[in-house]
Each structure stands twice: as structure tokens, then as C-alpha cells.
């Protein structure tokens, strides 16, 4: 994680010491066990990287590239997501039947649950992102049909690819707004800085799954998928995706506010 992502993670201020094993699972423990603070920090960092790359690839957006880069840089210091995240987790735990509550924490505390979170943490590392860019397609091409089916089932249960598309929409909306502003002013760039927009399709997400879960046996993946298919897993997957969308939206709003001010919408 680079310096900006580390600062974002600290700014979220979501975690505290875990309770003893005898205590009922709490919001603090869930946030700590799932690595949620780091995940949100990396979501925001990646979304901003994607936003800048989209603009660089668009001749219509590029005239405002400098204003966008400044807005992204200045907005990075204003994140305080804890007051938003905690109530969402609290609400999920409040409405969950006791049985589902127990099942959720039993999985997160289990060796498999801890292994999943650790592999996903490593999967979000700069080293793994570089490996995905350089060798993702080749690594995916070596998978067996059975392994691919497991990843498709995992994605279907956890809505991973759909969740990422939801995060990307915030960047797309900002770029579309800048393109409309450029059209209204008759602005265009002679050339873009990139030939194509970054590829963020589902197959890229499956490549990430292949790299991230490479150390995990098929049986472990099946057990993880079974958890996601359970009532406890469905509650958590839905809440996790909602939290991620809210976090990226909250992080996007200051960027758009600064763009409106810089471009003088009035």
C-alpha cells in the first residue's frame, strides 16, 4: 500500500482492539476481522486511479485533466468514513437473527475465514496488481474448467464483479460530466494520453480471483462459496458491497465539488 492509501486507511479510523473470544461478535470485531478499513482505502485509491486514466483516454475530458488531477489530490485529505460505516454494520448486526450472527462470526474467526481475508489483503497489494497487469491473462488461461466454474460460482454468490462495476460508475459519471462541460465550451484535445480506457471487465476480475486464490485448494473455495450462499454470507456480502459503494461515493463527491468550483459551472 502506498503512502496515500495508508493515509486513507488511517483516516477511516474504523478498528479497535478485538474483544475476547467469549464475547459476542461486535461491529469492531467484524471490521477488524474482515480488513474492511484497508479494503475501503484501496477501493478509493483504485477508483481515483481509474478516474484519472479514463479522463486521460478521453479527448473530450482531457482539456480538464489538470483540474481533475488537482481535485483528486486535494480531496484525498477529507475522508472521515467511520461515522458512515459503523451505523451500516450496526444495522446489519441488529437485524440479523441470532443464528446468522453466530454463523457469520464463526466463519470469520475460523482458519478458512482468516485465510480468505489474508489472501484478499495480499491480492490488493501493489505486487499483485502488477502481476495482474503483466500476467493475469496468461495465469487465467492455465486454469482448468472446474477451477473456472468455482470462480464463477464464487463471483455469483458474492456479486464481486457487479460490485466493482458499481464502484466504477462513480468515476464514469465524473468523466461524463467533464465531457459535457467540454462539449458546451467547444473544447477538445488533439490527442489523448492513452489509446484505450482501462479494461475493467468481468474477465479481469476473474484473473484477479485466479491470482488471489491461487494458494487455496478447490475444496476450500467450495466451502467459502457455501458460506457466501448461506443466510449469514448473503447478509454480509450485501452489506459489504453497499458499504463499498457508499465509501467510494462519499470520496467522489469532494472531487466533483472541487471540479464545479474550478470550472465555474455558473
N, C-alpha and C positions, 0 to 999 in steps of 0.2 A: 504494500500500500504506500502511495507516495505521500508527500507532506500535506497536500491539500486534503486527500482522503482521510488521513489521520486526524487532521484538524476537524473535519466534518464529524468524524466518529466521536471525538471528544465533545464536540458541541451538542451532539444528540443527548448526552448525559442520561442514558436510559437505565444503566445497570447499577446494581449494588450487590453486597455480599449475599451469597446464597443462604437460604435457611437450612437448618439441619434436616437430615433425611426423614426424620419423624414428622416434620411439619407438612401441612397441606401445601400443594403447589401454589405459588403466588405469581402475580404479574412480574415481579422482579426476577423470580427464578426462570420463568418462561423466556423472558427477554434474554437472560444470560445464557440459558441452555441452547437457544436457537441461534445465537450470534446475530440477533436482529439489528443491533446498532451498526455493526460493521456492514451488514448486507445493505441497509438503507444508505449508508455513506457511499458504498460502491455503486449502488443504483444511481444516486445523484451525480456522482462523478462521471459514470459512463453515459448517462443521459446528456450531460453537458458536452462531453466529448463528441457524442453523436450529433448534437445540435450544431456545433461548430463545423463538423465535417459535412453535414447536409448543406449548410449555407455556403461552404467553400465549393460545393459541387453544383451550385445553382447560380447561373449568370444573373438571374433576377435578384437573388438575395445578396450576392457578393458586394454590391455597392454599399451595403450597410454592415459589411463584415467587421470593420473596425469598431463600430458602435456595439455590435453584438459581443465581440471579444471583451470589450470594456465592461459591458453589463454582466457578463458571466463572471468575470474576475471580481467585480465589486459585490455581486450578490452572494458570493461564497461565504462571507463572514456573518451572514444574518440568520443562520438557521438555528431554530430552537424548536425541535420537533417533539421533545419529550411530552409537553402538555397535550399534544395531539395523539401520540402513540399510546400512552398509558391508558387513557379512557377507552380506546378501542379494544385493547387487550382485556381491560377490566370488564367491559361489557360482554365480550366473548365468554370469559370465565364465569360471569354471573348467570348467563342464560344457559350454559351447558349443564345438562343433567350430571349428577354426581358420578355416574358410571363413566360417562365420556371424559369427564375431568380426570378421573383416575387413569383411564386408558391413555390419555394424552401424555400425562407426566410419566407414566410407566414406560412409554416408548422413548420419550426424550431422555430419560435417565438411564435407559438400557444401553448396553455396549453398542448395539446396532444404531440406536438413535444418536449417540455421541459420535459414532463413526461417520454417519451421514453428514452431520453438521461440520465435522472437521474436514471431510472431503470437499464439501461445498465451499468452506472457507479457503482451502487451498486452490479450488477451482476458480476463485475470484482473484487470485494473486496475479501480479504483473507477469510472472513467469508463465503461468498457464494461459493467460490471454495472448502472450506472444506465441506460445506453442499452438494455440488455436488458429491464429492468423497464418502461421507458417506451415503447419502440418495437419490442420483439422480435417480437411477433405480426405487426405491420404489415410489418416487414422480411422475415419469413419468407413472408408471403403474396405477396410480389412475386417469389419465386424461380420459375424455370422447372422443369418436371417433371424435366428432365435434371439440373439442379443439385440438386434434392431427392434424386434417385436417388444422386448422388455422395455426399451426406452420409449417406444410409442405408447405403451400402456402406462408407464410412469408419467409421461407428459400429459396423457389424457386424464389421469387421476388428480394430478397436481396443478393442471392448467398452466404449466410453465411457459410454453411458447406464447399462449394467449396473453399471459401476464406481461411478458416482455413487449408484445405489440401494444398493450395498453400504456406502458411507460413511454414507448417511442412516440405515441400520439402527441404528447406534450411538446416534444421537440418539433414535430411536424407542423403543429399549429403555429408555433412562433415563426418558423421559416415561411409558412404560407402567408402570415400577416406581413412579414417583411417584403415578400414578393409583391403583395398587393400594394404596399406603400411605394415600392419602386415603380410599379406599373403606373400608379397615379401620378408620379412625378416624371415619367418618361425616362427613367434611369435603367441602365443595363451595363454589365461588364463585358468587355470584348472577349475575354476568355475566363473560364473558371479555373480554380486551383486544383481540381481533381476531375478526372474523366467521368466517374460514376459516383453516385451516392453509396455510402457503405451498405453492404449486404447484411440485412438483419432477419432473413427469412427463417422459417422453422428448421430447415436443414442445418443452418448454422447453430441453432440451439441444440440440435441432436449431436452435432460434432462436439459441442461443449459438454454434453452429457457423457459422450464416449470418453473424453479426456478426464473429466472429473471423477467418474465412477469406474475407471479402468481397474483400480485395485479391488473392486468389490465383486464377489462371486455372483453368479446368476441367482442362486438361492437367496442371497442377501437382498438382491434387488427385488425379488418376488415378495419377500417379507416386508420390505419398505413400501412396495406398491399396495400390499394388503393393508398396511396401516393407513395409507392415503385414502384407500377405498372405504375405510371404517367411518363411523359417525364422528369419532374424535378427529380423525385425519381430515375429513371434509370440513369440519368447523375450523380447524387450524389453517388449512390451505386457503379457504375463502377469506379468513381474516388477514392472513399474511399478505395475500395479493391486494386486498383493499388498503392495508397499511402502506404497502409499497407505492401504490398509485397516489394515495394522499400525500406521501412524503415527497414524491417527485413533483406533484402538482404544486405543493407549498414551496418547493425550491425553484420552480419555474416562474411563479408569479412575480418575485422581485426582479427577475430578468426582464420580463415583459414591461413592468412598471418603469424600469430604467430606460428601456428602448423607447417607450412612448415619450418620456421626458426628453431624451436625447434627440429624437427625430422630430419632436414638436408636432404631435398629432393635431393639435389645434390649428 
